[in-house]
């Protein structure tokens, strides 16, 4: 099922924010929408989006997790910048 990518994005959002009241809605036209049910009534967050745009939108919400980098990761990124 294609919606597993969207559902996984919602689960990561729930972990980052601590808000378990986010819900995913899959519409008949194959678009996805995010709902926040924390106030008792479902409130749409954002608009209906196709799958890839929806996942990108959900990634921008909430606090962002800082990715750990090793010395090797940093050196590799410097090499990539030099080659451009």
Secondary structure per residue as TSV (DSSP state, phi and psi in degrees):
chain	resnum	aa	ss	phi	psi
A	1	X	-	360.0	134.4
A	2	X	T	-70.0	-21.9
A	3	X	H	-76.8	-5.6
A	4	X	H	-65.1	-32.5
A	5	X	H	-64.1	-42.0
A	6	X	H	-69.2	-41.5
A	7	X	H	-63.9	-38.3
A	8	X	H	-65.4	-37.2
A	9	X	H	-64.4	-39.1
A	10	X	H	-66.0	-41.3
A	11	X	H	-62.8	-40.6
A	12	X	H	-65.1	-37.4
A	13	X	H	-63.4	-42.3
A	14	X	H	-60.8	-40.4
A	15	X	H	-66.5	-42.9
A	16	X	H	-66.8	-40.0
A	17	X	H	-92.5	-24.1
A	18	X	-	79.5	6.9
A	19	X	-	-99.1	107.2
A	20	X	T	-82.5	2.1
A	21	X	T	-93.8	9.5
A	22	X	E	-77.8	142.5
A	23	X	E	-137.1	150.1
A	24	X	E	-102.7	134.7
A	25	X	E	-121.2	125.0
A	26	X	E	-104.5	122.0
A	27	X	-	-91.4	163.5
A	28	X	T	-63.4	-25.9
A	29	X	T	-89.2	21.9
A	30	X	S	64.1	28.3
A	31	X	-	-107.5	163.4
A	32	X	E	-124.0	150.5
A	33	X	E	-142.3	145.9
A	34	X	E	-101.2	131.9
A	35	X	E	-117.6	143.5
A	36	X	E	-113.7	115.6
A	37	X	-	-103.3	16.3
A	38	X	T	-68.7	-23.1
A	39	X	T	-90.8	4.5
A	40	X	S	99.4	-38.9
A	41	X	S	-105.1	137.7
A	42	X	-	-66.4	127.7
A	43	X	E	-118.4	126.3
A	44	X	E	-70.3	131.3
A	45	X	E	-109.0	112.2
A	46	X	E	82.4	-165.7
A	47	X	E	-121.0	176.7
A	48	X	E	-69.1	129.9
A	49	X	E	-136.1	152.5
A	50	X	-	-64.6	166.0
A	51	X	H	-53.0	-56.4
A	52	X	H	-64.7	-39.2
A	53	X	H	-68.5	-35.8
A	54	X	H	-64.1	-46.0
A	55	X	H	-62.4	-42.0
A	56	X	H	-63.3	-39.1
A	57	X	H	-64.0	-45.7
A	58	X	H	-64.7	-34.7
A	59	X	H	-62.9	-28.0
A	60	X	H	-81.1	-14.5
A	61	X	S	-82.0	150.8
A	62	X	S	73.3	177.8
A	63	X	-	-67.0	142.4
A	64	X	-	-92.3	141.6
A	65	X	-	-85.2	127.9
A	66	X	-	-77.3	125.5
A	67	X	-	-80.0	130.5
A	68	X	-	-72.9	139.6
A	69	X	-	-126.4	136.5
A	70	X	-	-89.8	171.5
A	71	X	H	-60.4	-36.8
A	72	X	H	-65.3	-40.1
A	73	X	H	-61.6	-43.8
A	74	X	H	-65.3	-43.9
A	75	X	H	-64.0	-39.7
A	76	X	H	-64.8	-42.0
A	77	X	H	-64.9	-35.9
A	78	X	H	-64.0	-38.5
A	79	X	H	-66.4	-37.8
A	80	X	H	-64.0	-39.0
A	81	X	H	-66.0	-39.2
A	82	X	H	-64.5	-35.0
A	83	X	H	-75.4	-19.6
A	84	X	-	-76.7	360.0
